[in-house]
Amino acid sequence: MTIKALFIDNDPLAAGALKLILHEVPDVEVIACEAGLDEAIIACDGISPDVVVIDLYLQPGEPDGISLGTAIKTRHPSLPVMICTSSDSPQDATRAWIAGMDGFVTKKEFLCKAERIATLLKVVSEGFVMFRVDPRGATETPNQLSDRELEVLGLKFAGHAHRYIATEMCISVKTVDSHLANIRAKLGVETVEDALRVAVERGLLVGR
């Protein structure tokens, strides 16, 4: 039986990598969708996927992957939704768990081998919950920056442009923008400059 997976990500490189990896897997069909609530809902209504995989960091100003997944599950309660992200933060995993997501996996693990991708998709599509980052490891600080966010902020503090940061971290410029938007939201500031100031004041960039 072929598993139909809807992959929602604002990074075309990730979607391309996933399709390339799964090209030789006969029992998995991947349909890629650009990030956006309306597009995702339309895709779910029209495609009827067996499982939805969503990036956590989407377009700035748009709902993040957990909010998007919640909206999808409100419309399709029995549809499994898994978060696939560059973040390995227990805080993010906790948010996904509380929101009722069916899985949480890092892109580093997910986009490695076709067999592993197929297994994860099959397990989640069959109704099992699969969290590869333990949500129980979260601290009591819900707005704590993840390691990836601190890495982005540290490179920005060093004066590097978004394109350099994207190349250095092997992500897209859009994902850098999404990380910075998430950082601003967590720190409660409007600009990257303010985020850097708050990070320095809190000692978050020590050693970076």
VOBA-1610 file (N, C-alpha, C; in pm, whole numbers, padded with zeros to 5 digits, always signed):
BEGIN
Met+00084-00120+00000Met+00000+00000+00000Met+00088+00125+00000Thr+00061+00217-00091Thr+00141+00339-00102Thr+00097+00442+00001Ile+00195+00498+00072Ile+00168+00605+00169Ile+00180+00738+00097Lys+00076+00818+00105Lys+00075+00950+00042Lys+00106+01053+00150Ala+00221+01120+00136Ala+00266+01216+00237Ala+00266+01357+00180Leu+00200+01449+00248Leu+00203+01590+00210Leu+00314+01658+00290Phe+00411+01716+00221Phe+00527+01778+00284Phe+00516+01928+00268Ile+00500+02001+00380Ile+00481+02145+00379Ile+00607+02213+00432Asp+00671+02293+00346Asp+00798+02355+00384Asp+00818+02477+00297Asn+00874+02585+00353Asn+00902+02702+00272Asn+01040+02695+00206Asp+01111+02586+00230Asp+01244+02567+00174Asp+01237+02466+00059Pro+01244+02513-00066Pro+01236+02419-00179Pro+01350+02318-00182Leu+01463+02351-00119Leu+01576+02257-00116Leu+01540+02133-00033Ala+01469+02154+00078Ala+01429+02042+00163Ala+01331+01952+00090Ala+01233+02013+00023Ala+01136+01934-00052Ala+01203+01858-00165Gly+01299+01924-00233Gly+01371+01858-00341Gly+01456+01742-00291Ala+01521+01762-00176Ala+01603+01656-00117Ala+01517+01536-00079Leu+01400+01563-00022Leu+01311+01455+00019Leu+01265+01374-00101Lys+01226+01442-00208Lys+01181+01371-00328Lys+01294+01289-00390Leu+01415+01346-00388Leu+01530+01276-00445Leu+01562+01151-00365Ile+01561+01162-00232Ile+01591+01048-00146Ile+01489+00936-00164Leu+01361+00975-00178Leu+01254+00875-00185Leu+01223+00830-00327His+01303+00874-00422His+01276+00841-00562His+01271+00690-00586Glu+01354+00617-00515Glu+01362+00472-00536Glu+01269+00393-00444Val+01194+00462-00358Val+01103+00391-00266Val+00966+00379-00331Pro+00921+00257-00360Pro+00798+00239-00437Pro+00670+00263-00358Asp+00676+00255-00225Asp+00552+00261-00147Asp+00531+00394-00075Val+00602+00499-00120Val+00584+00633-00061Val+00572+00735-00173Glu+00466+00814-00169Glu+00447+00923-00264Glu+00449+01055-00188Val+00538+01146-00227Val+00552+01274-00159Val+00496+01386-00247Ile+00406+01465-00190Ile+00354+01583-00258Ile+00401+01704-00181Ala+00479+01790-00244Ala+00534+01908-00176Ala+00438+02026-00189Cys+00431+02106-00084Cys+00343+02222-00081Cys+00417+02338-00018Glu+00408+02457-00081Glu+00468+02575-00022Glu+00395+02611+00107Ala+00468+02670+00201Ala+00409+02704+00331Ala+00297+02805+00315Gly+00194+02790+00393Gly+00081+02882+00392Gly-00045+02808+00433Leu-00124+02871+00520Leu-00241+02803+00575Leu-00342+02767+00467Asp-00376+02862+00382Asp-00477+02836+00279Asp-00433+02726+00184Glu-00306+02734+00140Glu-00255+02633+00047Glu-00253+02495+00111Ala-00217+02489+00239Ala-00210+02360+00308Ala-00349+02298+00323Ile-00447+02380+00360Ile-00583+02329+00376Ile-00638+02279+00243Ile-00616+02357+00137Ile-00661+02317+00004Ile-00596+02185-00038Ala-00465+02173-00010Ala-00393+02051-00045Ala-00448+01932+00031Cys-00474+01948+00160Cys-00529+01837+00240Cys-00667+01797+00191Asp-00749+01896+00155Asp-00883+01866+00106Asp-00879+01792-00028Gly-00786+01835-00114Gly-00784+01779-00249Gly-00705+01651-00264Ile-00598+01637-00185Ile-00507+01523-00201Ile-00546+01406-00112Ser-00607+01435+00004Ser-00639+01333+00105Ser-00515+01250+00141Pro-00412+01316+00197Pro-00288+01244+00231Pro-00309+01150+00349Asp-00216+01055+00362Asp-00217+00963+00476Asp-00146+01023+00596Val-00055+01116+00570Val+00021+01182+00676Val+00068+01317+00623Val+00075+01416+00713Val+00125+01548+00678Val+00252+01575+00756Val+00355+01621+00686Val+00483+01655+00749Val+00505+01805+00729Ile+00523+01878+00840Ile+00532+02024+00833Ile+00661+02074+00898Asp+00727+02167+00830Asp+00841+02234+00890Asp+00792+02323+01003Leu+00872+02341+01107Leu+00832+02425+01220Leu+00842+02573+01185Tyr+00950+02611+01116Tyr+00973+02751+01083Tyr+00928+02777+00940Leu+00817+02849+00925Leu+00763+02876+00793Leu+00787+03023+00758Gln+00703+03080+00674Gln+00724+03217+00632Gln+00704+03313+00749Pro+00792+03416+00762Pro+00769+03518+00866Pro+00632+03582+00847Gly+00561+03598+00957Gly+00427+03655+00950Gly+00318+03553+00930Glu+00355+03431+00893Glu+00258+03322+00877Glu+00257+03237+01004Pro+00151+03155+01024Pro+00152+03063+01138Pro+00272+02969+01129Asp+00329+02931+01247Asp+00438+02834+01242Asp+00381+02695+01217Gly+00470+02596+01207Gly+00425+02462+01171Gly+00327+02401+01269Ile+00344+02431+01398Ile+00254+02375+01499Ile+00115+02438+01486Ser+00109+02569+01465Ser-00019+02636+01445Ser-00087+02586+01318Leu-00008+02568+01213Leu-00062+02516+01088Leu-00113+02373+01105Gly-00035+02292+01179Gly-00077+02154+01205Gly-00205+02149+01285Thr-00220+02240+01382Thr-00342+02246+01463Thr-00463+02279+01376Ala-00444+02374+01283Ala-00554+02411+01193Ala-00594+02294+01104Ile-00495+02219+01056Ile-00523+02103+00972Ile-00597+01996+01051Lys-00553+01971+01175Lys-00617+01868+01255Lys-00758+01909+01301Thr-00782+02039+01311Thr-00917+02086+01342Thr-01013+02051+01229Arg-00963+02063+01107Arg-01045+02033+00989Arg-01048+01883+00959His-00935+01816+00987His-00923+01671+00960His-00871+01603+01086Pro-00956+01579+01185Pro-00911+01529+01316Pro-00834+01398+01312Ser-00863+01312+01218Ser-00797+01181+01213Ser-00669+01180+01129Leu-00634+01294+01071Leu-00516+01301+00984Leu-00390+01319+01069Pro-00295+01225+01063Pro-00171+01239+01141Pro-00085+01354+01089Val-00030+01433+01180Val+00055+01546+01145Val+00186+01535+01223Met+00296+01541+01151Met+00429+01532+01212Met+00507+01659+01183Ile+00577+01712+01285Ile+00663+01828+01268Ile+00804+01781+01233Cys+00859+01836+01126Cys+00996+01804+01083Cys+01074+01935+01075Thr+01177+01951+01157Thr+01240+02081+01172Thr+01390+02071+01196Ser+01458+02183+01177Ser+01601+02189+01210Ser+01623+02202+01359Ser+01516+02231+01433Ser+01526+02251+01579Ser+01530+02116+01652Asp+01621+02107+01750Asp+01623+01990+01838Asp+01586+02031+01979Ser+01511+02142+01991Ser+01476+02198+02120Ser+01364+02120+02188Pro+01384+02073+02311Pro+01275+02008+02385Pro+01155+02100+02404Gln+01180+02233+02410Gln+01070+02327+02425Gln+00979+02322+02302Asp+01038+02315+02184Asp+00958+02304+02062Asp+00885+02171+02057Ala+00953+02065+02101Ala+00887+01934+02105Ala+00770+01935+02203Thr+00787+02005+02314Thr+00679+02015+02413Thr+00560+02088+02355Arg+00585+02197+02283Arg+00475+02271+02221Arg+00399+02182+02123Ala+00474+02103+02046Ala+00411+02012+01949Ala+00329+01906+02020Trp+00382+01854+02130Trp+00312+01751+02209Trp+00182+01806+02266Ile+00190+01925+02327Ile+00072+01986+02387Ile-00034+02018+02281Ala+00011+02055+02162Ala-00081+02090+02054Ala-00145+01967+01990Gly-00098+01848+02027Gly-00159+01727+01974Gly-00099+01676+01844Met+00025+01719+01814Met+00090+01667+01695Met+00125+01519+01715Asp+00137+01447+01605Asp+00158+01302+01612Asp+00305+01263+01604Gly+00391+01360+01575Gly+00533+01329+01567Gly+00618+01455+01565Phe+00745+01439+01601Phe+00840+01550+01600Phe+00976+01489+01568Val+01036+01530+01457Val+01164+01473+01415Val+01251+01584+01357Thr+01381+01575+01375Thr+01472+01674+01317Thr+01497+01643+01171Lys+01522+01747+01093Lys+01551+01727+00951Lys+01680+01647+00932Lys+01774+01667+01024Lys+01901+01595+01014Lys+01878+01444+01017Glu+01785+01402+01102Glu+01754+01259+01110Glu+01660+01216+00999Phe+01563+01300+00970Phe+01459+01263+00873Phe+01514+01251+00732Leu+01598+01348+00692Leu+01647+01351+00554Leu+01781+01280+00540Cys+01792+01161+00597Cys+01920+01089+00588Cys+01911+00965+00500Lys+01815+00877+00528Lys+01804+00753+00450Lys+01660+00728+00411Ala+01642+00679+00289Ala+01507+00654+00239Ala+01431+00556+00328Glu+01502+00453+00376Glu+01435+00351+00458Glu+01383+00411+00588Arg+01460+00502+00649Arg+01418+00564+00774Arg+01299+00655+00751Ile+01302+00733+00643Ile+01190+00821+00611Ile+01063+00739+00593Ala+01075+00633+00514Ala+00959+00548+00486Ala+00903+00487+00615Thr+00993+00445+00704Thr+00949+00384+00830Thr+00876+00485+00917Leu+00933+00606+00931Leu+00871+00710+01012Leu+00733+00747+00957Leu+00724+00762+00826Leu+00596+00797+00765Leu+00494+00686+00786Lys+00537+00562+00772Lys+00447+00449+00789Lys+00397+00439+00933Val+00489+00455+01029Val+00452+00443+01170Val+00351+00551+01209Val+00378+00676+01169Val+00289+00786+01205Val+00155+00775+01131Ser+00159+00734+01004Ser+00035+00721+00928Ser-00056+00613+00984Glu+00001+00517+01055Glu-00078+00409+01113Glu-00132+00443+01252Gly-00108+00566+01296Gly-00169+00611+01421Gly-00078+00609+01542Phe+00049+00578+01522Phe+00143+00578+01634Phe+00206+00717+01649Val+00236+00755+01774Val+00300+00883+01801Val+00451+00861+01802Met+00524+00947+01729Met+00668+00929+01715Met+00739+01062+01742Phe+00791+01079+01863Phe+00868+01198+01899Phe+01014+01159+01913Arg+01098+01209+01821Arg+01240+01178+01824Arg+01319+01277+01909Val+01253+01384+01955Val+01308+01475+02055Val+01215+01466+02174Asp+01269+01432+02291Asp+01186+01405+02408Asp+01127+01535+02464Pro+00994+01552+02458Pro+00935+01675+02512Pro+00948+01687+02663Arg+00979+01577+02729Arg+00994+01581+02875Arg+01125+01647+02917Gly+01212+01672+02820Gly+01341+01734+02854Gly+01336+01886+02860Ala+01217+01944+02841Ala+01205+02089+02841Ala+01227+02148+02980Thr+01285+02267+02983Thr+01301+02338+03109Thr+01174+02416+03137Glu+01173+02491+03246Glu+01055+02570+03281Glu+01051+02703+03208Thr+01148+02726+03117Thr+01150+02851+03042Thr+01101+02825+02901Pro+00971+02851+02873Pro+00913+02816+02745Pro+00969+02893+02627Asn+01024+03012+02650Asn+01073+03094+02541Asn+01225+03085+02523Gln+01285+02980+02578Gln+01429+02962+02564Gln+01464+02936+02419Leu+01573+02998+02373Leu+01617+02980+02235Leu+01679+02842+02217Ser+01652+02781+02102Ser+01711+02651+02071Ser+01857+02669+02030Asp+01930+02559+02022Asp+02071+02564+01981Asp+02083+02623+01841Arg+01992+02586+01750Arg+01997+02637+01613Arg+01970+02787+01610Glu+01876+02832+01691Glu+01847+02975+01697Glu+01965+03053+01754Leu+02030+02997+01854Leu+02148+03062+01910Leu+02262+03067+01808Glu+02271+02962+01726Glu+02375+02960+01622Glu+02349+03071+01520Val+02224+03086+01478Val+02187+03192+01384Val+02217+03329+01446Leu+02176+03347+01570Leu+02195+03475+01637Leu+02343+03506+01656Gly+02422+03403+01688Gly+02565+03423+01703Gly+02632+03467+01574Leu+02591+03407+01462Leu+02647+03446+01332Leu+02603+03587+01294Lys+02479+03619+01330Lys+02430+03755+01304Lys+02505+03856+01390Phe+02534+03819+01514Phe+02609+03905+01605Phe+02750+03931+01551Ala+02803+03830+01480Ala+02937+03845+01422Ala+02936+03931+01296Gly+02817+03976+01255Gly+02808+04067+01142Gly+02786+04003+01007His+02753+03874+01006His+02737+03804+00879His+02600+03829+00817Ala+02598+03831+00684Ala+02473+03849+00610Ala+02391+03720+00610His+02264+03733+00579His+02174+03617+00580His+02222+03507+00485Arg+02270+03546+00369Arg+02314+03444+00272Arg+02434+03367+00325Tyr+02527+03436+00390Tyr+02642+03367+00450Tyr+02596+03269+00557Ile+02503+03314+00642Ile+02451+03228+00749Ile+02385+03105+00690Ala+02307+03125+00584Ala+02239+03013+00519Ala+02340+02911+00466Thr+02445+02960+00401Thr+02548+02870+00347Thr+02622+02798+00459Glu+02656+02871+00565Glu+02731+02815+00677Glu+02652+02705+00748Met+02519+02722+00757Met+02435+02628+00830Met+02364+02527+00739Cys+02391+02538+00607Cys+02331+02447+00508Cys+02177+02455+00511Ile+02125+02578+00519Ile+01982+02600+00514Ile+01956+02711+00412Ser+01829+02740+00385Ser+01796+02845+00290Ser+01791+02980+00359Val+01796+03088+00280Val+01785+03222+00334Val+01647+03240+00399Lys+01544+03179+00340Lys+01409+03187+00398Lys+01407+03126+00538Thr+01480+03016+00556Thr+01484+02953+00687Thr+01558+03040+00788Val+01662+03109+00743Val+01731+03206+00830Val+01633+03313+00874Asp+01555+03366+00779Asp+01455+03468+00812Asp+01354+03414+00914Ser+01313+03288+00896Ser+01215+03227+00986Ser+01274+03210+01126His+01400+03167+01134His+01468+03155+01263His+01471+03290+01334Leu+01506+03394+01261Leu+01517+03527+01321Leu+01379+03578+01365Ala+01275+03547+01288Ala+01139+03586+01328Ala+01099+03515+01457Asn+01135+03388+01467Asn+01103+03312+01587Asn+01182+03364+01707Ile+01307+03402+01684Ile+01391+03458+01791Ile+01330+03588+01842Arg+01287+03675+01750Arg+01228+03802+01790Arg+01101+03779+01872Ala+01021+03680+01829Ala+00897+03650+01902Ala+00927+03599+02042Lys+01027+03510+02055Lys+01060+03453+02186Lys+01117+03560+02280Leu+01194+03654+02225Leu+01257+03756+02309Leu+01166+03878+02328Gly+01054+03879+02255Gly+00958+03988+02271Gly+01005+04121+02216Val+01077+04116+02102Val+01128+04239+02041Val+01083+04247+01896Glu+01100+04366+01836Glu+01053+04389+01699Glu+01162+04376+01594Thr+01286+04401+01631Thr+01394+04403+01532Thr+01505+04306+01570Val+01587+04272+01470Val+01702+04186+01495Val+01802+04257+01585Glu+01816+04389+01566Glu+01908+04466+01649Glu+01868+04458+01797Asp+01738+04468+01823Asp+01690+04456+01961Asp+01711+04315+02014Ala+01694+04216+01927Ala+01716+04078+01968Ala+01862+04056+02008Leu+01953+04115+01933Leu+02095+04103+01965Leu+02126+04174+02098Arg+02065+04289+02118Arg+02087+04363+02243Arg+02039+04282+02364Val+01917+04225+02354Val+01862+04146+02463Val+01948+04022+02487Ala+01993+03959+02378Ala+02074+03838+02390Ala+02205+03868+02463Val+02265+03984+02432Val+02389+04023+02499Val+02362+04050+02647Glu+02253+04119+02675Glu+02219+04151+02814Glu+02195+04025+02897Arg+02140+03922+02835Arg+02110+03797+02907Arg+02226+03698+02903Gly+02332+03735+02834Gly+02447+03646+02828Gly+02428+03525+02739Leu+02336+03535+02642Leu+02306+03421+02557Leu+02412+03394+02452Leu+02494+03496+02424Leu+02594+03483+02317Leu+02734+03463+02371Val+02747+03437+02498Val+02879+03414+02558Val+02941+03290+02496Gly+03063+03305+02445Gly+03133+03191+02384Gly+03101+03170+02238Arg+03020+03259+02179Arg+02984+03243+02038Arg+03050+03352+01954
//
